[in-house]
């Protein structure tokens, strides 16, 4: 077995184990309210970090101003509870318009 295949198998087994732990331990482990709050906050922090790196960087450098502006518009539309299609089209439209105007 090649090292690449071994790593893929290990990741597949680990992923399956993580998915299995939830249903197996559902009624057996009780988390305090504080731990639940910390886990929720941690999930939000991870999502914001992923959003920031995806919106602000490209190829190890700054992505330019058009993409963050589009993400900002999409975030505002989502916060205002606009339909998903409107959020996506609004973000893409602002990004495209800024790039068409010469803003990188």
C-alpha positions in Angstrom: 0.0 0.0 0.0 1.5 3.4 -1.0 1.8 6.1 1.6 -0.8 8.2 -0.2 -3.4 5.5 -0.1 -2.6 4.9 3.6 -3.2 8.5 4.4 -6.4 8.6 2.5 -7.7 5.5 4.3 -6.6 6.9 7.7 -8.5 10.2 7.0 -11.6 8.2 5.8 -11.6 6.1 9.0 -11.1 9.2 11.2 -13.9 11.0 9.4 -16.2 8.1 9.8 -15.3 7.8 13.5 -16.1 11.5 14.1 -19.5 11.0 12.4 -20.2 7.9 14.5 -19.3 9.5 17.9 -22.2 11.9 17.8 -25.0 9.3 17.7 -23.2 6.8 19.9 -22.5 9.3 22.7 -25.7 11.4 22.3 -27.4 10.3 25.5 -24.3 9.4 27.5 -22.4 12.6 27.7 -23.9 15.8 29.2 -22.1 19.1 28.5 -22.6 22.1 30.9 -24.2 25.2 29.6 -20.8 27.0 29.7 -19.2 24.3 27.5 -22.0 24.5 25.0 -21.6 28.3 24.8 -17.9 27.9 24.3 -18.4 25.4 21.5 -20.9 27.6 19.8 -18.6 30.6 20.0 -15.7 28.5 18.7 -17.8 27.4 15.7 -18.6 31.0 14.9 -14.9 32.0 15.2 -13.8 29.2 12.9 -16.4 30.2 10.3 -15.4 33.9 10.5 -11.8 32.9 10.1 -12.6 30.8 7.1 -14.6 33.6 5.6 -11.8 36.1 6.2 -9.1 34.0 4.6 -11.3 33.1 1.6 -12.4 36.7 1.1 -9.1 38.5 1.7 -6.4 36.2 0.3 -5.6 34.7 -3.0 -2.3 32.8 -3.7 -0.8 33.9 -0.4 -1.4 37.6 -0.9 -4.1 40.2 -0.7 -7.0 39.4 -3.1 -7.8 43.1 -3.8 -10.7 45.3 -2.8 -13.4 43.9 -5.1 -13.8 40.5 -3.5 -14.0 41.8 0.1 -16.6 44.4 -1.0 -18.7 41.6 -2.6 -18.4 39.5 0.5 -19.5 42.5 2.6 -22.5 43.1 0.4 -23.4 39.4 0.6 -23.1 39.5 4.4 -25.3 42.5 4.7 -27.9 41.0 2.4 -27.8 37.7 4.4 -28.1 39.7 7.7 -31.1 41.5 6.2 -32.6 38.0 5.5 -32.6 38.4 1.7 -33.3 35.2 -0.3 -30.2 33.1 -1.0 -30.3 33.8 -4.7 -30.4 37.6 -4.0 -27.4 37.3 -1.6 -25.3 35.4 -4.2 -26.2 37.6 -7.1 -25.7 40.8 -5.1 -22.3 39.7 -3.9 -21.2 38.5 -7.4 -22.7 41.6 -9.0 -20.8 44.1 -6.8 -17.6 42.1 -7.3 -18.0 42.1 -11.0 -19.0 45.7 -11.2 -15.9 46.8 -9.2 -13.6 44.6 -11.3 -15.2 46.1 -14.5 -14.5 49.5 -13.1 -10.9 48.7 -12.6 -10.8 48.0 -8.9 -8.7 44.9 -8.4 
